[in-house]
Amino acid sequence: MRAIVQNSVGGPDVLVIADRPDPSPKAGEVLVRVKAAGINPVDGAVRAGYFPLLGEPPFILGWDISGTVEALGPDVTGLKVGDAVFGMPRFPRQAAAYAELAVAPADEIARKPEGIDHIQAAALPLAGLTAWQGLVRHGGLKQGQRVLVHAAAGGVGHLAVQIAKARGAYVIATASPEKLDFVRSLGADEVIDYTAGDFTSKVGDIDLVLDPIGGDHAQRSLKVLRDGGVLVSLLDVSDATKADAGARDIRVERMSVVPDRDGLAELGGLIDAKELAVHVAKALPLEEAGAAHAFLATRPIGKVVLTV
């Protein structure tokens, strides 16, 4: 099979096309013929050596996949050869999604929603599960709550806005000025240009904040949360922020996304109900993985995908 391999950490140019042996599924696994592979910011961080999830190279990046079942390992039920599937297998271990073939645990993938193609499906799992798990499982989102989503035009953010709206929340979203109209089109009730002053002066009485940015955003977000609210962060939160939150009975959740077949089914249901759409900024062929990583670094609206 062809795969994108990196033999050293570094910039996008370390991603090279190479031939690798075809993998074989073991018990409880399926072999997927990959049609598309999503790219996420974590991919770039691992590639550059900032986030060494996979240890030292060589390795094959990628977690988001969409494709068709090529073969079944022993003891797999509920799937058959030819089924269209998608998922985020093995995260944070190596899933090797940037390849023509990938092996995935059968219980970490789900049937692809019929209403989207493989490119859109490959863009959905990691960002969609992060938004779903952050809002619903960690945040305990309830109908009628006021939710603040930071970086709402990004991969996680644009899905989080739609998920929160689908669950009956009042959604306030932050974005840069050139992305405000896009965020409005997602259904956000209020949008805030984060370059036009401190967001803390423009919003308040928030029940739940989803923060994919980190830095001082967590501390500043406490100012807009009501007592007893919830702050869900995708990055580490300082001890000082946790202490300040505790003094006001604000629950702080530092989350990392995990493979989640039930969550994939929930996302698929929202897709089929037309309550969720994934925006793909650009799709490039597998051989152009380096160019795709470079484009993602420009912080486009939505997701970037490799076609296989």
N, C-alpha and C positions, 0 to 999 in steps of 0.2 A: 504494500500500500504506500501511497504518498502521504507524507506528514510534514508539518512544520516543526523543526527541531532547533533548539538552541544549545550550543556547546559552551557558551560562556555568558555571564550576565553583562548587560550593557544596554545600548540604545536599540531602537527598532531594527537596525541592520543586523543584529545577531540572530534574527529569525530567518532560517534558511529552509528551503524545500529539500527533502531527502526521502529515499526509499527505506522503509522499515518492514520487518516481518509482520504479516497479518496476525492480529491477536486472536485468541480463542476463548470462548466463554467457559467459565467453570460452573460448578453447581450454583444455582440461584442467580445466574447472570445471563444476559443476552448480548449478542453481537449486533451492533447498530451500524448500518451503512449511513454515514453522516451526509446529510444534504446541506446543512448549514451549521455554523458554530458561532455563537455570540461572543463578543469581546467585552470585557468589563474592566474598570479601573484596577481591580486587584490583579488582573493579568499583567498590566504594565508594571505594577509595583514588583511582582514576582520576577518578571523579565529583567528589570533593572537591578535586582538584588536588594531592594529596600524592604522586602517582605518575604523572607526565605522559606515559604511554606513547603517547597519541594526539595529543599536541600541544595546540594551543589549540582550544576548541570553535568551531563546532558539530561534534558527532559523535554517533554511535549506539553505545551501550555493548553489551557482551555477547559471549561467546565460546562458551558451551555451548549447543548446539542439538540438538533431536530433531525430526524431521519426515519429509516424504515428498519424493522427487525430483519436481520440477515440470517441469524441462527439462534437457537435456544440451547442453553446449558441444561444439565440435568435438574430436575425438580422445579422447573419454571412452569407456573400455571397462569392462566388469565391473559396470556399473550401468544401470538402465533407469528410465524414468518410472514412478512409483508405488512404487518401493522405499522401505521405511522405513529411515532412516539416522540416525546420531547422530555427534557429534564436537565437536572444539574447534579449528575452523579458524583459521588465520592468526596465532594468538597468538605474539608480543605486538602484532601489527599489528591494525588495525580489522577485525573480523568482522561487526559490526553485527547481532548476534543478537537484540536486542530489537525485532523487526519481524516482519511477516507473511511476508516473503520474505527470504532471505539467499543470497548466492553463496558457494560454498566450493570450494576445490581438491578434485578428486575423490580425490586420494591422501591427504587429511587427514580423511576421514570413513569410516565403516564401516557395515555393516548393523546395525540395531538388534537387540539380543538379543530373541528371541521371548517370553521369560519376563517381560518388564517392559513397562509402558506408556510413552508418550512423556514423561510427567512424571518418572518415575524415570530414564529414559534421559537426559533433559536435565540431571539432577542429577549425572550420573556423570562426564563426560569430564575436566574440568579437575582436579577433586579426585582422581578415580580414577587418572588418568595421573600426577599428582604423587606419589601414594602408590606406584604401580607403579614408576615410573622411580626414585624415591628409594630404595626398598627393593631392587629387583632390579638395575637398571642401574647406579646409582651406589653402592649399598650392597653389591652382590654377595651378597645374602642366600642362605644355604645351610640345608638341612634340619638341624634340631637346634640351631641357634644361639639364643642368648638376645637378644631384641630389646626395646628400650624405645621406646615410642611416647608422645610428649608430646601433650597436648591431644587425648586419644583419643576424645572425644565430638564433635569438630568435623568439618567436611566432609572434610578430608584424613584426620584421625586415625581416624575410625570405619571408613573403608575400609582404611587401612593395617593396622589390627588384624586384619581378616579376611583380607587378602592374605597377611600374615605367617603366620597360622595355616594357611591353605591350602597354604603352601609348607613346612609342617612345623616352624615355629619355636616356641619357648617365648616367649610374649608377656607383657610387663609394661607396664602402661599407667597414665598419670596423668590425673586428671580432678578436677573439683570434686565436693563431696559429693553434690549432688543428681543427678549424672550417673553415679555409680559403678555402679548397678544396670544401666543401659543398656550400659555398657562391658563388664560381666560377660556380658551377654546376647550380645555379639558373639563371645565365646569367649576373651577375655583370661584368661590363667592366673593373673595377679596384677593387682590394681588398687591404686593409691596415691592417696589424697586429698592433693592437693598443698597444701591449706590447713592440713593438720594436721602441719606440720613440713617440714623440708628432705628432699626425696626422696632425696638422696644418702646419708642415714643408713638408708634402708630397702631398698636394692637395690645389687647389685654384680656384678662378673664379667660385664658386658654385652659382647656382640660387636658390636652395631649399635644406634645411637640415631638415630631420626628426630625432628628438632626443627623444628616449624613456628612456634615462638614467638619465638625470637631473644632479644635482650637478654643477660642473664647465664646463660640456660639452656645455651648452648653450653659456656661455661667450666665450669659446674657439672656438666654431663654428662660431662666428661672424668674426673671423680672416680669415676664408676661404670663406665667403660669399661675393659676389660682392655687390657694392652699389645698393640698390633697390631690393635686394634679399629677401627671406622669410625663417624665422626660425619657424618651427612647433615643439613645445615641448609637451610631454605628462605629464610633471610635471611642478611645479611652476617655474617661471623665476624671478630672482631678479630684483629689481628696477634699480640697476646699469646696468644690462645687457640691460634692456629696454631703458635706457637713452642712452647707447652707440649705440644701434641699431638705435634709432631715429635720432641720429646725422648723420647717413649714409643712412637714408631713408630705412633701413631694417625693414620689417614688422615682428613682433613677434606675433605668434599665440599660445596661451596656450589652448589646446583642451582637451575635455573629450568626449569619444565616446557616441553616443546616438542610441537607436533602430532606424532601418532604413530599411524598406522593399525594397525601391528602391535600396539601396546599396547592400542588399543581392542578388537582381536580377542581379546587375552588376557583383558581385563576381561569381554568378552562371554562367553567360555568359562567363566569363573568364575561368572558370573550363571546361565548355563544349567545348570551343574553344581550350582547351589544352594549354592555355597561363598562367595558374595558377595551382599550385599543393600545397596542404598543407602537411607538413611533420609531421607525428605522431611519436614521440620518443618512447612512450610506452602507451599501453592501459591495464588498470587493471579493475577487476570487482568492482561493486559498493561497496561491503563490504570492499574493500581494499582502501577506500578513504584516510585514513591516510597515507598509504604507498605511494600513488600517490602524495600527497602533499609533503612528504619527498623527493621523487624523483624529483619533480619539483624544489625544493630548490637547487638541484645540478646544475641547469641551463643547462639542456640538449638542444640539437639541436631540434628546433621545439616545438611541443605541446604534452601535456599529456591528456589522455581521460579516463573517467570511462565508462565501458560497463554495461548496465542494462538488 
